[in-house]
Amino acid sequence: MKILKKFSVFLFIIIFNVSCGGGNGNSIVPNNRTAEDVKNDFSNLDIQPGVNDFTLESTVAGFYWNFRIIAPENASESNKRPLIIDLHGGASNIYADAHKITNSCLAQPAFADLNAYIISPNSNGYFWYDQENQVQVLALLDLAKTYLPIDENKVVITGYSDGGNGSWFYADYYSDLFSAAIPMASSYNPAKSNGDILKINIPLYVIHGQDDELFPVAQTEEWVNQSIAAGSDITFVIADGLTHFEPCNYVDYLKDASVWLQTEVWN
């Protein structure tokens, strides 16, 4: 996997000079759009309280970001709200509504009490750790923090299946941008140095189905324990009787994670 060099702003000004092998399969060709164009377009979005679905052209010709923003009521500079980045599963599949499905039945109801902004990007057929999605996720994060009343001390990355793996990845490599991560139904081998798993610098709440037939719970639990041994702060919760392909049934477990954020991470 390609790891982009960490930096705090304007990740999205990177112009891809490679031909993309996933996603739409077309060569990505630079155009005359700039980061300022993307910033201007985002700042002009009509974001109303509730569900907002948007398409935003990136700095790459014909390459669009499709994403949902759930906006809370009464957010303002004097009432800054948390931000949840919600990554969907099945990331390698091209499906226009992939970012809306589990967002509607899982993230929205689970985080309702937080009165938070929730941003759910579409993967465009790339894994969340692929360069294309590192650019998209970190760009949307930066745009949100720049143009929306976000409490920057309350920014969380979460996701299901491939999105759960993405949550681990961003917690591993971009921990300075988030206060916590909540991977669900994931199978992620944490980053290593000289063969040793590295400590993750933000707390994680890892939820995994007892009967997950795609990602065996024993394997995920082993990686969790190895990361804890390296010094990571991880709460591991097994969802009794749940399989991999029923993400909407994890909502009560994610509600518990929401309480964890309020009582143990943000208190």
Legacy VTK file of the C-alpha trace (Angstrom):
# vtk DataFile Version 3.0
C-alpha trace
ASCII
DATASET POLYDATA
POINTS 267 float
0.000 0.000 0.000
1.133 3.558 -0.647
1.421 5.780 2.409
1.330 9.470 1.635
3.631 11.705 3.611
1.775 13.195 6.568
0.830 16.837 6.363
-1.882 18.896 7.926
-3.557 20.774 5.067
-4.041 20.759 1.318
-3.419 17.071 0.780
-5.911 17.295 -2.034
-3.637 19.511 -4.172
-1.644 16.413 -5.106
-2.202 15.644 -8.782
-2.062 11.938 -9.569
0.415 11.161 -12.307
-0.390 7.487 -12.496
-2.905 5.442 -14.381
-5.437 4.058 -11.917
-5.827 0.314 -11.755
-8.991 0.166 -9.640
-12.078 2.277 -9.606
-13.259 3.292 -13.047
-10.133 1.948 -14.741
-9.505 5.181 -16.644
-6.303 7.166 -16.678
-6.423 10.143 -14.351
-5.353 13.252 -16.217
-4.517 16.544 -14.511
-6.671 19.512 -15.477
-6.594 23.184 -14.656
-8.536 22.883 -11.429
-6.644 23.859 -8.324
-6.997 23.330 -4.615
-8.512 26.795 -4.433
-11.232 25.688 -6.862
-12.047 22.682 -4.668
-12.083 24.835 -1.544
-14.340 27.382 -3.213
-16.763 24.701 -4.405
-16.956 23.134 -0.950
-17.470 26.486 0.754
-20.440 27.138 -1.559
-22.234 23.862 -0.805
-25.710 24.388 0.593
-25.384 22.291 3.742
-28.675 22.140 5.613
-29.428 20.373 8.909
-30.089 16.718 8.157
-29.010 14.630 5.171
-27.069 16.298 2.346
-25.653 14.378 -0.641
-22.980 16.039 -2.765
-20.658 15.499 -5.715
-17.486 17.561 -5.818
-14.903 17.583 -8.593
-11.372 17.064 -7.322
-8.242 18.616 -8.787
-8.118 15.752 -11.284
-9.996 15.838 -14.578
-13.169 13.782 -14.415
-12.472 12.481 -10.900
-15.316 13.279 -8.514
-15.848 12.794 -4.824
-19.345 11.666 -3.888
-20.151 12.036 -0.217
-22.917 12.517 2.315
-22.886 15.113 5.066
-25.227 14.713 8.011
-25.397 18.185 9.517
-26.604 18.781 13.088
-29.091 21.373 14.243
-27.823 24.602 15.770
-24.147 24.174 14.902
-22.275 27.474 15.056
-18.927 28.988 15.921
-20.180 29.248 19.491
-21.547 25.684 19.405
-18.918 23.656 17.570
-19.847 20.056 16.975
-17.966 16.730 16.783
-17.094 15.265 13.381
-17.446 11.598 12.459
-15.782 10.294 9.284
-17.745 7.175 8.323
-16.201 4.716 5.837
-18.393 2.140 4.108
-17.649 -1.534 3.449
-17.137 -3.205 0.080
-14.709 -0.458 -0.870
-13.354 -2.217 -3.983
-16.826 -2.291 -5.538
-18.098 0.594 -7.635
-21.552 1.407 -6.305
-22.948 4.926 -6.368
-24.906 4.570 -3.116
-22.392 2.523 -1.108
-21.722 5.414 1.262
-25.430 5.927 1.977
-26.555 2.442 2.998
-24.804 1.697 6.282
-24.690 5.422 6.999
-28.502 5.458 7.113
-28.995 2.340 9.247
-25.849 2.388 11.364
-23.897 5.634 11.759
-26.867 8.020 11.775
-28.907 6.328 14.505
-25.879 5.261 16.536
-24.398 8.757 16.781
-27.697 10.647 17.030
-27.070 11.742 20.625
-23.765 13.375 19.689
-25.432 15.990 17.465
-22.336 15.649 15.292
-21.427 16.228 11.685
-21.090 12.883 9.921
-19.267 12.739 6.593
-19.524 9.524 4.573
-17.442 9.451 1.371
-17.847 6.981 -1.493
-14.732 4.882 -2.132
-14.993 5.077 -5.946
-13.891 1.436 -6.070
-10.580 1.949 -4.263
-9.586 0.630 -0.855
-9.547 3.262 1.864
-5.756 3.055 2.214
-5.197 3.552 -1.538
-3.650 6.879 -2.441
-6.831 8.056 -4.174
-8.828 7.669 -0.975
-6.159 8.996 1.332
-6.414 12.175 -0.705
-10.216 12.185 -0.600
-10.623 11.378 3.106
-8.005 13.821 4.349
-9.169 16.525 1.959
-12.773 16.235 3.154
-11.542 16.268 6.731
-9.547 19.428 6.130
-12.393 21.101 4.217
-14.852 20.299 6.995
-12.569 21.699 9.676
-11.972 24.818 7.586
-15.547 25.650 6.592
-17.783 24.010 9.202
-18.023 24.682 12.953
-16.131 21.558 13.999
-14.718 20.873 17.449
-11.262 19.727 16.372
-10.779 17.893 19.657
-13.717 15.622 18.800
-12.943 14.111 15.402
-13.493 10.363 14.970
-12.857 7.850 12.183
-15.162 4.827 11.975
-16.251 2.255 9.430
-17.543 -1.214 8.722
-15.662 -4.121 7.054
-13.312 -2.446 4.522
-14.309 0.766 6.276
-13.263 -0.782 9.572
-9.887 -1.625 8.061
-9.704 1.976 6.888
-10.433 3.148 10.434
-7.482 1.141 11.729
-5.288 2.510 8.938
-6.049 6.181 9.629
-5.655 5.605 13.366
-2.257 4.054 12.632
-0.895 6.603 10.174
-2.832 9.810 10.876
-3.486 9.621 14.595
-2.762 13.325 15.036
-5.934 14.137 13.065
-8.374 12.106 15.169
-9.329 11.732 18.809
-10.484 8.109 18.431
-11.236 5.313 15.968
-14.110 2.819 15.929
-13.463 -0.082 13.518
-16.256 -2.615 13.033
-16.088 -6.079 11.444
-12.483 -5.460 10.481
-9.367 -7.497 9.777
-6.367 -5.200 9.901
-2.781 -6.143 10.608
-1.386 -3.098 12.457
1.716 -1.244 11.305
5.072 -2.717 12.266
8.652 -1.601 12.649
11.341 -4.293 12.425
8.603 -6.882 12.830
7.147 -5.359 15.996
3.621 -3.895 16.069
3.666 -0.191 16.809
1.594 1.565 19.442
-1.402 3.485 18.094
-1.563 6.919 19.670
-5.343 7.325 19.899
-7.879 5.082 21.673
-9.830 2.534 19.628
-13.170 0.847 20.244
-13.117 -2.300 18.124
-16.418 -4.099 17.486
-16.485 -7.539 15.901
-19.210 -10.072 15.224
-18.913 -13.353 17.104
-19.900 -15.304 13.990
-18.145 -13.190 11.356
-17.581 -15.652 8.516
-15.396 -13.319 6.429
-13.027 -12.020 9.111
-12.728 -14.611 11.914
-13.073 -13.007 15.321
-10.054 -14.926 16.660
-7.726 -13.307 14.126
-8.953 -9.797 14.826
-8.752 -10.402 18.564
-5.155 -11.611 18.176
-4.174 -8.405 16.382
-6.012 -6.351 18.991
-4.111 -8.087 21.787
-0.795 -7.601 20.018
-1.541 -3.897 19.629
-2.555 -3.623 23.289
0.732 -5.315 24.229
2.518 -2.607 22.232
0.823 0.037 24.380
-2.323 0.844 22.388
-5.528 1.754 24.243
-8.128 -0.587 22.722
-11.544 -1.644 23.933
-12.537 -4.889 22.181
-16.220 -5.792 22.039
-17.594 -9.013 20.570
-21.089 -8.668 19.089
-22.887 -11.815 20.214
-24.263 -13.938 17.386
-23.663 -11.396 14.629
-22.225 -12.334 11.246
-20.359 -10.178 8.766
-23.125 -9.413 6.319
-25.604 -7.724 8.643
-24.025 -4.319 9.349
-27.284 -2.622 10.312
-27.629 -5.008 13.262
-24.504 -3.544 14.848
-26.262 -0.275 15.693
-26.664 -0.957 19.432
-22.957 -1.775 19.715
-22.071 1.450 17.923
-24.387 3.347 20.279
-22.287 1.945 23.139
-19.200 3.252 21.358
-20.849 6.667 21.172
-21.292 6.607 24.948
-17.625 5.564 25.268
-16.617 8.650 23.295
-18.540 10.913 25.634
-17.608 9.293 28.926
-14.052 8.050 28.381
-12.489 9.874 25.438
-13.929 13.371 25.486
-14.638 13.820 29.181
LINES 1 268
267 0 1 2 3 4 5 6 7 8 9 10 11 12 13 14 15 16 17 18 19 20 21 22 23 24 25 26 27 28 29 30 31 32 33 34 35 36 37 38 39 40 41 42 43 44 45 46 47 48 49 50 51 52 53 54 55 56 57 58 59 60 61 62 63 64 65 66 67 68 69 70 71 72 73 74 75 76 77 78 79 80 81 82 83 84 85 86 87 88 89 90 91 92 93 94 95 96 97 98 99 100 101 102 103 104 105 106 107 108 109 110 111 112 113 114 115 116 117 118 119 120 121 122 123 124 125 126 127 128 129 130 131 132 133 134 135 136 137 138 139 140 141 142 143 144 145 146 147 148 149 150 151 152 153 154 155 156 157 158 159 160 161 162 163 164 165 166 167 168 169 170 171 172 173 174 175 176 177 178 179 180 181 182 183 184 185 186 187 188 189 190 191 192 193 194 195 196 197 198 199 200 201 202 203 204 205 206 207 208 209 210 211 212 213 214 215 216 217 218 219 220 221 222 223 224 225 226 227 228 229 230 231 232 233 234 235 236 237 238 239 240 241 242 243 244 245 246 247 248 249 250 251 252 253 254 255 256 257 258 259 260 261 262 263 264 265 266
